[in-house]
Amino acid sequence: MRLKALVIGGLLSLLAVRAEAAQVQVAVAANFTEPAKEIAALFKRKTGNDVLLSFGASGVFYTQITHGAPFQILLSADEERPKSAVENGFGVAGSRFTYAIGKLVLWSKVIDVTMGDEALKSGAFAKLSIANPKSAPYGAAAIETMKALGVYDKLEPKLVQGTSIGQAFQFVDTKNAEAGFVALSQLYRMKEGTRWVVPARLYAPIRQDAVLLKRAEHDEAAKAFLAFLKGPEARAIVERFGYALP
């Protein structure tokens, strides 16, 4: 009887946890796709709460948020849009923080780009992939890099733009572009091709900020996910994928 009571008690506890489980809707910058998946899965194991992840360009997400998109959290690829969200009443004051600092990489599956500055100056390729610099901070960093090296005017006719860093990566991955600027995190498990980690001095730091959005101001699950993102387990995942930590 005692064993039966323990089993029943355990089942009731499990049902109670499931009944209380919540869903958190998060807009995630495309460069952070894989680490976000790992962090969300770990968060669910620890809390039972589901994290619904949407991936894309930060600028596009910000526009959607200002038009009422049902996101509760924005994990942006920059610090400007989360800051604007707070200033314009879409984000919760005091909730913004930097969760990762991104690194830009020149990558190719066709040509040798290990000496990246020389590869860019030679221009021995027909297409160079970048993310849209207006909506994706990694695209803006790519433009900064080319201008710093004095090759932008020469390479501009060869640029092909992805709507996000995810699409910029796909262009190179499918060899529709011989080379491209991507996020280091996207190459975490990629063994094929050559790469050049762009020196940080060539572009402004890519500080990636998170912010709690107004519609989730009193949502405990959303606030718990942001707290988890600040914690040691999530930070270890972030670092493992090649980001610098704030």
Backbone as JSON, one array per atom type, in Angstrom:
{
  "sequence": "MRLKALVIGGLLSLLAVRAEAAQVQVAVAANFTEPAKEIAALFKRKTGNDVLLSFGASGVFYTQITHGAPFQILLSADEERPKSAVENGFGVAGSRFTYAIGKLVLWSKVIDVTMGDEALKSGAFAKLSIANPKSAPYGAAAIETMKALGVYDKLEPKLVQGTSIGQAFQFVDTKNAEAGFVALSQLYRMKEGTRWVVPARLYAPIRQDAVLLKRAEHDEAAKAFLAFLKGPEARAIVERFGYALP",
  "N": [[0.83, -1.21, 0.0], [1.96, 1.19, 0.78], [3.92, 1.55, -1.19], [2.28, 1.76, -3.42], [0.96, 4.14, -2.8], [3.1, 5.9, -2.92], [3.76, 5.76, -5.62], [1.42, 6.74, -6.81], [1.44, 9.3, -5.7], [3.75, 10.28, -6.89], [3.0, 10.31, -9.59], [0.92, 12.16, -9.52], [2.35, 14.43, -8.81], [3.94, 14.73, -11.07], [1.98, 15.19, -13.02], [1.04, 17.61, -12.06], [3.25, 19.28, -12.47], [3.35, 19.19, -15.26], [0.93, 20.38, -15.84], [1.39, 22.93, -15.02], [3.33, 23.74, -16.74], [4.71, 26.05, -19.02], [4.75, 28.06, -22.08], [7.25, 29.74, -23.85], [7.78, 32.31, -26.06], [10.24, 33.05, -28.3], [12.14, 35.29, -30.18], [14.87, 34.82, -32.19], [18.09, 35.79, -33.17], [19.52, 34.78, -36.25], [22.18, 33.84, -36.27], [22.48, 32.69, -33.82], [21.25, 30.25, -33.72], [21.87, 27.4, -33.27], [23.12, 27.28, -30.61], [20.95, 28.39, -29.19], [18.98, 26.44, -29.47], [20.11, 24.33, -27.99], [20.24, 25.51, -25.43], [17.53, 26.04, -24.94], [16.51, 23.43, -24.89], [17.81, 22.38, -22.64], [16.8, 24.09, -20.68], [14.12, 23.33, -20.75], [14.32, 20.69, -19.81], [15.04, 21.21, -17.21], [12.99, 22.79, -16.17], [10.55, 22.11, -17.29], [9.22, 23.8, -18.95], [8.29, 24.84, -22.21], [10.17, 26.23, -24.89], [9.57, 28.2, -27.54], [11.13, 28.7, -30.44], [11.95, 31.13, -32.84], [13.68, 31.87, -35.8], [15.74, 34.33, -37.41], [16.44, 37.47, -39.09], [17.59, 40.18, -37.12], [16.67, 42.82, -37.51], [14.34, 42.44, -38.99], [12.79, 41.01, -37.15], [12.51, 43.0, -35.19], [10.92, 44.9, -36.49], [8.61, 43.34, -36.81], [7.9, 43.0, -34.14], [7.24, 45.61, -33.39], [4.91, 45.78, -34.73], [3.18, 44.18, -33.4], [3.79, 41.42, -33.18], [3.7, 38.21, -31.56], [5.91, 37.75, -29.77], [7.79, 37.08, -26.8], [10.31, 37.43, -25.88], [13.28, 38.91, -27.12], [16.15, 37.89, -28.68], [18.61, 39.44, -29.84], [20.92, 40.23, -32.56], [22.35, 42.4, -32.13], [22.94, 45.38, -30.12], [21.48, 47.63, -30.44], [18.78, 47.33, -31.3], [17.36, 45.96, -29.15], [17.73, 48.0, -27.26], [16.31, 50.09, -28.47], [13.81, 48.94, -28.39], [13.16, 49.06, -25.69], [13.26, 51.85, -25.28], [11.17, 52.68, -26.9], [8.93, 51.61, -25.81], [8.35, 48.92, -26.22], [9.86, 47.06, -24.97], [10.87, 45.82, -21.72], [11.93, 47.95, -19.23], [15.16, 47.83, -17.81], [15.56, 45.15, -18.28], [17.27, 44.46, -20.27], [20.25, 42.91, -21.48], [23.62, 41.88, -22.33], [24.14, 38.9, -23.94], [25.92, 37.52, -25.47], [28.94, 37.93, -27.42], [29.55, 38.38, -30.68], [31.5, 36.8, -33.34], [33.02, 37.47, -36.42], [33.49, 35.74, -39.5], [35.3, 34.9, -42.44], [34.47, 32.63, -44.9], [34.85, 29.72, -46.97], [34.03, 27.13, -49.31], [35.2, 26.65, -51.62], [37.45, 28.19, -52.44], [40.74, 29.07, -51.13], [40.74, 30.73, -48.16], [42.25, 31.25, -45.98], [44.19, 33.16, -45.6], [42.74, 35.73, -45.21], [42.58, 38.59, -45.69], [44.26, 38.87, -47.91], [42.96, 37.21, -49.72], [40.57, 38.61, -50.1], [41.53, 40.99, -51.19], [42.63, 40.1, -53.57], [40.39, 39.26, -54.94], [39.54, 36.99, -56.33], [37.11, 35.65, -57.15], [33.65, 35.16, -58.03], [31.31, 35.69, -56.62], [30.47, 37.01, -53.46], [29.2, 36.34, -50.38], [27.05, 38.01, -48.1], [25.2, 38.95, -45.16], [22.17, 40.89, -45.19], [23.02, 44.14, -44.62], [21.39, 46.09, -43.52], [19.5, 44.9, -41.92], [20.75, 42.86, -40.55], [23.22, 42.55, -38.19], [25.69, 41.21, -38.56], [26.06, 41.43, -41.27], [26.44, 44.17, -41.5], [28.85, 44.34, -40.13], [30.47, 42.96, -41.89], [30.56, 44.72, -44.07], [31.87, 46.86, -42.82], [34.35, 45.64, -42.35], [35.33, 45.18, -44.97], [35.56, 47.8, -45.86], [37.44, 48.77, -44.06], [39.65, 47.38, -44.9], [40.0, 48.46, -47.34], [38.8, 47.43, -49.66], [36.19, 47.51, -50.39], [34.87, 49.0, -52.48], [35.82, 47.71, -54.74], [34.83, 45.14, -54.4], [32.1, 45.39, -54.13], [30.35, 45.03, -56.46], [30.28, 42.27, -56.55], [28.89, 41.31, -54.44], [26.46, 39.29, -52.83], [23.41, 39.25, -51.2], [22.06, 37.83, -48.29], [18.91, 37.45, -46.63], [19.22, 37.1, -43.97], [21.83, 36.16, -41.64], [21.74, 33.47, -41.66], [20.82, 32.77, -44.25], [22.89, 33.87, -45.72], [24.93, 32.16, -44.97], [23.95, 29.79, -46.13], [24.24, 30.32, -48.88], [27.01, 30.11, -49.21], [27.44, 27.55, -48.26], [26.09, 25.95, -50.12], [27.57, 26.47, -52.29], [26.79, 28.45, -54.02], [27.82, 30.88, -53.75], [31.21, 31.69, -53.87], [32.58, 32.44, -51.59], [32.04, 33.83, -48.3], [30.87, 36.04, -45.68], [30.28, 34.96, -42.48], [28.88, 33.92, -39.28], [31.02, 32.9, -36.64], [29.96, 30.99, -34.94], [28.28, 29.51, -36.58], [29.9, 27.73, -37.82], [30.5, 25.74, -36.1], [30.29, 22.87, -36.1], [31.27, 22.4, -38.57], [33.47, 21.03, -40.81], [34.35, 21.16, -43.35], [35.92, 23.11, -45.92], [37.66, 26.35, -45.89], [38.69, 28.91, -43.59], [38.75, 32.24, -42.21], [39.17, 33.97, -39.37], [37.95, 37.02, -38.74], [39.89, 39.76, -37.76], [39.17, 41.43, -34.73], [39.59, 44.14, -34.63], [38.79, 45.21, -37.0], [36.1, 45.68, -37.18], [33.19, 46.98, -35.51], [32.42, 45.9, -32.17], [30.29, 43.07, -31.97], [27.89, 43.11, -30.08], [25.56, 41.18, -28.63], [22.36, 41.52, -27.6], [19.8, 40.7, -25.21], [16.31, 41.05, -24.52], [13.45, 41.46, -22.47], [10.19, 41.45, -23.59], [7.36, 43.7, -23.64], [4.83, 42.43, -23.56], [5.34, 40.24, -22.03], [5.9, 41.07, -19.54], [4.96, 40.35, -17.0], [5.23, 37.66, -17.04], [6.2, 34.73, -15.68], [7.58, 32.46, -16.64], [8.9, 33.39, -18.93], [10.59, 35.29, -17.79], [12.08, 33.59, -16.22], [13.43, 32.13, -18.17], [15.16, 34.06, -19.25], [16.71, 34.56, -17.0], [17.91, 32.08, -16.77], [19.44, 32.1, -19.09], [21.42, 33.83, -18.35], [22.84, 32.32, -16.6], [25.39, 29.9, -15.44], [25.32, 27.41, -16.87], [24.09, 27.95, -19.36], [25.8, 29.95, -20.27], [28.15, 28.51, -20.62], [27.49, 26.98, -22.84], [27.14, 29.0, -24.75], [29.76, 30.0, -24.92], [31.09, 27.74, -25.84], [30.25, 27.58, -28.46], [31.76, 29.46, -29.7], [31.48, 32.16, -29.17], [32.37, 35.26, -27.56], [32.19, 36.05, -24.11], [30.3, 38.45, -22.24]],
  "CA": [[0.0, 0.0, 0.0], [2.84, 2.36, 0.86], [4.53, 1.7, -2.52], [1.22, 2.25, -4.3], [0.74, 5.55, -2.47], [4.25, 6.67, -3.43], [3.64, 5.82, -7.09], [0.32, 7.66, -7.12], [1.91, 10.64, -5.36], [4.7, 10.7, -7.91], [2.25, 10.62, -10.81], [0.2, 13.41, -9.3], [3.35, 15.51, -8.85], [4.33, 14.88, -12.47], [0.86, 15.83, -13.7], [0.98, 18.99, -11.6], [4.33, 19.99, -13.16], [2.96, 19.36, -16.65], [-0.18, 21.32, -15.9], [1.91, 24.27, -14.8], [4.33, 24.05, -17.75], [4.34, 27.19, -19.85], [5.46, 28.23, -23.33], [7.9, 31.04, -24.01], [8.02, 32.57, -27.48], [11.49, 33.8, -28.37], [12.69, 35.65, -31.49], [16.3, 34.58, -32.04], [18.95, 36.12, -34.31], [19.85, 33.53, -36.96], [23.51, 33.34, -35.93], [22.43, 32.03, -32.52], [20.31, 29.15, -33.88], [22.24, 26.14, -32.61], [23.2, 27.42, -29.15], [19.61, 28.63, -28.64], [18.31, 25.14, -29.41], [20.66, 23.6, -26.85], [19.85, 26.18, -24.19], [16.09, 25.82, -24.76], [16.3, 22.02, -24.51], [18.27, 22.24, -21.26], [15.83, 24.81, -19.87], [12.92, 22.5, -20.65], [14.61, 19.56, -18.92], [15.16, 21.69, -15.84], [11.78, 23.46, -15.69], [9.34, 21.6, -17.91], [8.63, 24.83, -19.81], [8.69, 24.82, -23.62], [10.63, 27.49, -25.48], [9.28, 28.18, -28.97], [12.16, 29.53, -31.04], [11.83, 31.58, -34.23], [15.01, 32.34, -36.2], [15.73, 35.25, -38.53], [17.25, 38.69, -38.98], [17.18, 41.01, -35.97], [15.9, 43.97, -37.97], [13.01, 41.96, -39.37], [12.08, 40.73, -35.89], [12.15, 44.25, -34.51], [9.77, 45.44, -37.2], [7.45, 42.52, -36.47], [7.54, 43.29, -32.74], [6.56, 46.91, -33.35], [3.59, 45.6, -35.35], [2.35, 43.3, -32.58], [4.13, 40.0, -33.2], [3.5, 37.7, -30.19], [7.13, 37.32, -29.11], [7.94, 37.5, -25.41], [11.73, 37.74, -25.68], [14.09, 39.1, -28.32], [17.59, 37.66, -28.6], [19.04, 40.15, -31.03], [22.33, 40.12, -32.93], [22.98, 43.69, -31.85], [22.45, 46.0, -28.89], [20.66, 48.79, -30.77], [17.34, 47.05, -31.39], [16.8, 45.82, -27.8], [17.71, 49.32, -26.63], [15.19, 50.81, -29.07], [12.57, 48.31, -27.91], [12.88, 49.63, -24.36], [13.02, 53.28, -25.42], [9.91, 52.92, -27.61], [7.82, 51.02, -25.09], [8.09, 47.52, -26.58], [10.66, 46.23, -24.09], [10.77, 46.12, -20.29], [13.09, 48.68, -18.72], [15.99, 47.1, -16.86], [15.67, 43.72, -18.61], [18.23, 44.26, -21.36], [21.63, 42.55, -21.11], [24.4, 41.24, -23.39], [24.25, 37.46, -23.69], [27.04, 36.98, -26.26], [29.63, 38.85, -28.3], [29.77, 37.58, -31.87], [32.75, 36.87, -34.09], [32.81, 37.39, -37.87], [34.42, 34.83, -40.18], [35.23, 34.71, -43.89], [34.44, 31.17, -45.07], [34.67, 29.25, -48.34], [34.17, 25.7, -49.62], [35.69, 26.62, -53.0], [38.79, 28.78, -52.53], [41.47, 29.15, -49.86], [40.6, 32.07, -47.58], [42.94, 31.27, -44.69], [44.78, 34.5, -45.54], [41.53, 36.4, -45.63], [42.77, 39.92, -46.27], [44.83, 38.7, -49.24], [41.91, 36.64, -50.57], [39.64, 39.68, -50.43], [42.21, 41.96, -52.06], [42.81, 39.5, -54.9], [39.06, 39.24, -55.56], [39.5, 35.88, -57.29], [35.83, 34.94, -57.02], [32.57, 35.88, -58.71], [30.28, 36.08, -55.67], [30.82, 37.06, -52.04], [27.93, 36.38, -49.66], [26.94, 38.7, -46.81], [23.82, 39.19, -44.72], [21.7, 42.25, -45.45], [23.58, 44.99, -43.55], [20.36, 46.94, -42.92], [18.7, 44.15, -40.94], [21.58, 41.86, -39.88], [24.47, 43.16, -37.73], [26.87, 40.56, -39.14], [26.22, 42.02, -42.59], [27.04, 45.49, -41.28], [30.25, 44.09, -39.75], [31.18, 42.56, -43.12], [30.81, 45.96, -44.81], [32.93, 47.57, -42.07], [35.62, 44.93, -42.58], [35.8, 45.45, -46.33], [35.97, 49.21, -45.94], [38.68, 48.91, -43.29], [40.72, 46.79, -45.71], [40.09, 49.21, -48.59], [38.4, 46.6, -50.81], [34.73, 47.51, -50.56], [34.47, 49.48, -53.81], [36.18, 46.67, -55.71], [34.03, 43.92, -54.19], [30.65, 45.65, -54.06], [29.58, 44.39, -57.54], [30.26, 40.81, -56.38], [28.17, 40.96, -53.22], [25.11, 38.75, -52.85], [22.91, 39.45, -49.84], [21.03, 36.99, -47.71], [18.02, 38.22, -45.77], [19.77, 36.93, -42.62], [23.12, 35.48, -41.66], [21.45, 32.07, -42.0], [20.79, 32.64, -45.71], [24.25, 34.14, -46.2], [25.63, 30.89, -44.76], [23.47, 28.81, -47.12], [24.84, 30.63, -50.17], [28.37, 29.55, -49.23], [27.33, 26.1, -48.02], [25.65, 25.32, -51.36], [28.53, 26.92, -53.29], [26.24, 29.47, -54.91], [28.82, 31.95, -53.62], [32.49, 31.05, -53.57], [33.01, 32.79, -50.24], [31.07, 34.69, -47.64], [31.05, 36.39, -44.27], [29.3, 34.29, -41.62], [29.21, 33.96, -37.85], [31.86, 31.79, -36.21], [29.1, 29.97, -34.32], [27.67, 28.69, -37.61], [30.89, 26.76, -38.28], [30.85, 24.94, -34.93], [30.49, 21.47, -36.47], [31.65, 22.38, -39.98], [34.87, 20.68, -41.03], [34.67, 21.41, -44.75], [36.24, 24.48, -46.32], [38.69, 27.12, -45.2], [38.11, 30.06, -42.89], [39.58, 33.31, -41.65], [38.48, 34.71, -38.32], [38.25, 38.43, -38.99], [40.39, 40.46, -36.57], [38.14, 42.26, -34.09], [39.88, 45.57, -34.84], [38.27, 45.64, -38.3], [34.66, 45.99, -37.12], [32.69, 47.3, -34.17], [32.02, 44.69, -31.46], [28.92, 42.61, -32.19], [27.31, 42.82, -28.77], [24.22, 40.65, -28.86], [21.57, 41.79, -26.39], [18.48, 40.11, -24.99], [15.38, 41.94, -23.81], [12.1, 40.98, -22.18], [9.23, 42.31, -24.26], [6.29, 44.2, -22.76], [3.72, 41.49, -23.39], [5.75, 39.22, -21.07], [6.41, 41.77, -18.35], [4.56, 39.64, -15.79], [5.26, 36.23, -17.35], [7.28, 34.15, -14.88], [8.37, 31.54, -17.45], [9.78, 34.19, -19.79], [11.63, 35.87, -16.93], [12.93, 32.48, -15.8], [14.32, 31.78, -19.28], [16.22, 35.07, -19.32], [17.6, 34.32, -15.86], [18.68, 30.89, -17.12], [20.4, 32.5, -20.12], [22.53, 34.49, -17.66], [23.47, 31.37, -15.69], [26.62, 29.24, -15.87], [25.12, 26.34, -17.86], [23.84, 28.58, -20.65], [27.01, 30.68, -20.66], [29.1, 27.51, -21.1], [27.07, 26.64, -24.2], [27.44, 30.17, -25.56], [31.22, 30.04, -25.12], [31.5, 26.56, -26.63], [29.95, 27.85, -29.86], [32.72, 30.41, -30.27], [31.22, 33.55, -28.81], [33.0, 35.8, -26.36], [31.21, 36.35, -23.06], [30.41, 39.83, -21.73]],
  "C": [[0.87, 1.27, 0.0], [3.47, 2.64, -0.51], [3.51, 2.28, -3.5], [0.97, 3.74, -4.07], [1.87, 6.43, -3.01], [4.16, 6.84, -4.93], [2.56, 6.83, -7.48], [0.74, 9.1, -6.84], [2.87, 11.18, -6.4], [4.01, 11.1, -9.2], [1.51, 11.94, -10.68], [1.14, 14.6, -9.37], [3.75, 15.8, -10.3], [3.23, 15.6, -13.26], [0.76, 17.31, -13.32], [2.03, 19.83, -12.32], [3.94, 20.26, -14.6], [1.84, 20.39, -16.79], [0.31, 22.75, -15.78], [2.92, 24.68, -15.87], [3.83, 25.15, -18.68], [5.12, 27.16, -21.16], [6.01, 29.65, -23.4], [8.24, 31.22, -25.48], [9.2, 33.54, -27.63], [11.88, 34.04, -29.83], [14.21, 35.64, -31.37], [17.05, 34.99, -33.32], [19.5, 34.84, -34.92], [21.21, 32.97, -36.58], [23.51, 32.5, -34.66], [21.54, 30.78, -32.55], [20.69, 27.92, -33.06], [22.41, 26.27, -31.1], [21.83, 27.65, -28.51], [18.84, 27.33, -28.51], [18.8, 24.33, -28.2], [20.2, 24.2, -25.52], [18.37, 25.95, -23.91], [15.79, 24.4, -24.31], [16.7, 21.79, -23.06], [17.3, 22.92, -20.3], [14.56, 23.97, -19.68], [13.14, 21.31, -19.71], [14.6, 20.0, -17.46], [13.83, 22.22, -15.29], [10.47, 22.87, -16.21], [8.69, 22.59, -18.87], [9.18, 24.74, -21.24], [9.15, 26.21, -24.05], [10.44, 27.37, -26.99], [10.19, 29.19, -29.64], [11.82, 29.87, -32.49], [13.16, 32.22, -34.61], [14.92, 33.27, -37.41], [16.63, 36.44, -38.29], [16.7, 39.59, -37.88], [16.31, 42.19, -36.4], [14.48, 43.59, -38.36], [12.18, 41.68, -38.12], [11.63, 42.02, -35.21], [10.93, 44.9, -35.16], [8.5, 44.67, -36.86], [6.96, 42.82, -35.05], [6.79, 44.62, -32.64], [5.17, 46.85, -33.98], [2.77, 44.53, -34.63], [2.65, 41.82, -32.64], [4.15, 39.45, -31.77], [4.75, 37.17, -29.5], [7.17, 37.86, -27.68], [9.36, 37.95, -25.09], [12.36, 37.96, -27.05], [15.55, 38.84, -27.97], [18.17, 38.22, -29.89], [20.52, 39.89, -31.33], [23.05, 41.44, -32.72], [22.47, 44.22, -30.51], [21.48, 47.14, -29.18], [19.16, 48.48, -30.74], [16.72, 46.75, -30.02], [16.73, 47.15, -27.06], [16.53, 50.13, -27.15], [13.86, 50.25, -28.58], [12.18, 48.9, -26.56], [12.49, 51.1, -24.49], [11.65, 53.58, -26.03], [8.72, 52.17, -27.01], [7.47, 49.58, -25.45], [8.86, 46.54, -25.68], [10.55, 46.7, -22.65], [12.06, 46.79, -19.82], [13.84, 47.85, -17.69], [16.19, 45.64, -17.19], [16.75, 43.43, -19.64], [19.61, 43.89, -20.82], [22.3, 41.87, -22.31], [24.59, 39.76, -23.06], [25.4, 36.82, -24.46], [27.68, 38.1, -27.05], [30.09, 38.04, -29.51], [31.12, 37.8, -32.54], [32.46, 36.61, -35.56], [33.9, 36.53, -38.51], [34.21, 34.91, -41.69], [35.39, 33.22, -44.14], [34.23, 30.81, -46.54], [34.81, 27.74, -48.42], [34.78, 25.52, -51.01], [37.13, 27.1, -53.11], [39.43, 28.81, -51.15], [41.38, 30.58, -49.33], [41.31, 32.16, -46.23], [43.73, 32.58, -44.5], [43.71, 35.45, -46.06], [41.71, 37.76, -46.26], [43.33, 39.83, -47.68], [43.79, 38.14, -50.21], [40.93, 37.72, -51.01], [40.27, 40.68, -51.4], [42.42, 41.41, -53.46], [41.49, 39.46, -55.66], [38.89, 38.12, -56.57], [38.26, 35.01, -57.09], [34.76, 35.8, -57.67], [31.53, 36.41, -57.73], [30.79, 35.99, -54.24], [29.53, 37.27, -51.26], [28.05, 37.17, -48.35], [25.46, 38.74, -46.42], [23.46, 40.64, -45.01], [22.16, 43.18, -44.32], [22.55, 45.89, -42.88], [19.58, 46.21, -41.82], [19.52, 43.16, -40.12], [22.92, 42.47, -39.48], [25.74, 42.51, -38.3], [27.12, 41.05, -40.57], [26.87, 43.39, -42.49], [28.52, 45.35, -40.93], [31.08, 43.69, -40.97], [31.52, 43.79, -43.95], [31.93, 46.76, -44.13], [34.29, 46.97, -42.35], [36.18, 45.25, -43.96], [36.27, 46.89, -46.49], [37.28, 49.44, -45.2], [39.88, 48.39, -44.08], [40.88, 47.51, -47.06], [39.68, 48.44, -49.82], [36.91, 46.69, -51.13], [34.31, 47.92, -51.97], [34.73, 48.43, -54.88], [35.23, 45.48, -55.61], [32.53, 44.14, -54.23], [29.86, 45.0, -55.2], [29.45, 42.87, -57.38], [29.43, 40.36, -55.19], [26.79, 40.37, -53.53], [24.62, 38.75, -51.41], [21.86, 38.41, -49.47], [20.15, 37.84, -46.82], [18.47, 38.16, -44.31], [21.13, 36.27, -42.75], [22.93, 34.0, -41.97], [21.44, 31.86, -43.5], [22.15, 32.93, -46.31], [25.11, 32.88, -46.07], [25.23, 29.88, -45.83], [24.08, 29.05, -48.49], [26.24, 30.02, -50.29], [28.32, 28.03, -49.11], [26.94, 25.35, -49.29], [26.54, 25.69, -52.54], [27.93, 27.83, -54.35], [27.05, 30.75, -54.81], [30.13, 31.27, -53.24], [32.99, 31.32, -52.17], [31.94, 33.68, -49.61], [31.45, 34.97, -46.2], [29.91, 35.78, -43.46], [29.7, 34.46, -40.16], [30.05, 32.74, -37.5], [31.02, 30.66, -35.64], [28.49, 29.04, -35.35], [28.61, 27.59, -38.11], [31.29, 25.79, -37.17], [31.13, 23.48, -35.28], [30.94, 21.31, -37.92], [33.14, 22.12, -40.14], [35.32, 21.03, -42.45], [35.01, 22.88, -44.98], [37.37, 25.1, -45.53], [38.04, 28.36, -44.59], [39.18, 31.04, -42.42], [38.76, 34.05, -40.62], [38.9, 36.17, -38.43], [38.75, 39.1, -37.71], [39.35, 41.44, -36.02], [38.35, 43.75, -34.33], [39.25, 46.1, -36.13], [36.78, 45.98, -38.28], [34.26, 46.25, -35.67], [32.24, 46.02, -33.48], [30.55, 44.34, -31.7], [28.37, 42.15, -30.84], [25.86, 42.41, -28.96], [23.41, 40.73, -27.56], [20.23, 41.04, -26.4], [17.62, 41.14, -24.28], [14.05, 41.23, -23.62], [11.12, 41.96, -22.8], [8.01, 42.59, -23.38], [5.19, 43.19, -22.52], [4.05, 40.39, -22.37], [6.25, 39.82, -19.77], [6.09, 41.04, -17.05], [4.54, 38.13, -16.0], [6.47, 35.59, -16.65], [8.17, 33.21, -15.7], [9.35, 32.29, -18.34], [10.92, 34.79, -18.97], [12.6, 34.79, -16.45], [13.9, 32.08, -16.91], [15.46, 32.79, -19.4], [17.21, 34.9, -18.18], [18.49, 33.11, -16.15], [19.77, 31.22, -18.15], [21.61, 33.2, -19.5], [23.36, 33.53, -16.82], [24.65, 30.62, -16.27], [26.43, 28.16, -16.92], [24.9, 26.92, -19.25], [25.1, 29.28, -21.15], [28.08, 29.72, -21.19], [28.77, 27.1, -22.54], [27.42, 27.78, -25.16], [28.94, 30.21, -25.91], [31.7, 28.91, -26.01], [31.26, 26.79, -28.13], [30.8, 28.98, -30.45], [32.45, 31.86, -30.0], [32.11, 33.97, -27.65], [31.87, 36.1, -25.37], [31.39, 37.77, -22.57], [31.04, 39.83, -20.35]]
}
